[in-house]
Amino acid sequence: MEIWHNPRCSKSRAAKAALDEAGVAYTERRYLDEPPTAAELDEVLTRIGAEPWDVARLNEPVAKELGLKDMERDRARWIEVMVANPVLIQRPIVVTGDGAVVARDDESVRKVLDSR
């Protein structure tokens, strides 16, 4: 199990704390410091069952600078932009052997824990 984590984000910290409390073994990936490759992000999006625009942080200043809301919905192009600007990737993301989930709420974290 791996958590794509931003320690400055309260949702990320809460998900990490829930994993710790449950005694789950995982790898922490501070994705702003160690951004995913395009292939990794593509795979995680497939595991989540989402498109990049579904997990993009559209209110980030860089999203506004890039005109992301109005950008053509081309999966490869969005992935390229998100890899170049990892702050645009919604957090936290928990990747398991079976799939992945954006774990922004207790229900999503429970889903991950129940699937172990």
ZILIN-V766473 format. One record per backbone hydrogen bond with DSSP energy under -1.0 kcal/mol. NH is the residue of the N-H (numbers start at 1). CO is the residue of the C=O. If there is no record, write none. Layout:
# ZILIN-V766473
NH_CO + NH_CO
This chain:
# ZILIN-V766473
2_95 + 3_27 + 4_93 + 5_29 + 9_6 + 13_9 + 14_10 + 15_11 + 16_12 + 17_13 + 18_14 + 19_15 + 20_16 + 21_17 + 22_18 + 23_20 + 24_19 + 27_1 + 29_3 + 31_29 + 33_30 + 34_30 + 41_37 + 42_38 + 43_39 + 44_40 + 45_41 + 46_42 + 47_43 + 48_44 + 49_45 + 50_45 + 54_51 + 55_52 + 57_88 + 58_56 + 60_57 + 64_60 + 65_61 + 66_62 + 68_63 + 70_67 + 71_68 + 74_72 + 78_74 + 79_75 + 80_76 + 81_77 + 82_78 + 83_79 + 84_80 + 85_81 + 88_85 + 89_86 + 90_55 + 93_4 + 94_101 + 95_2 + 96_99 + 101_94 + 103_92 + 104_102 + 109_105 + 110_106 + 111_107 + 112_108 + 113_109 + 114_110 + 115_111 + 116_113
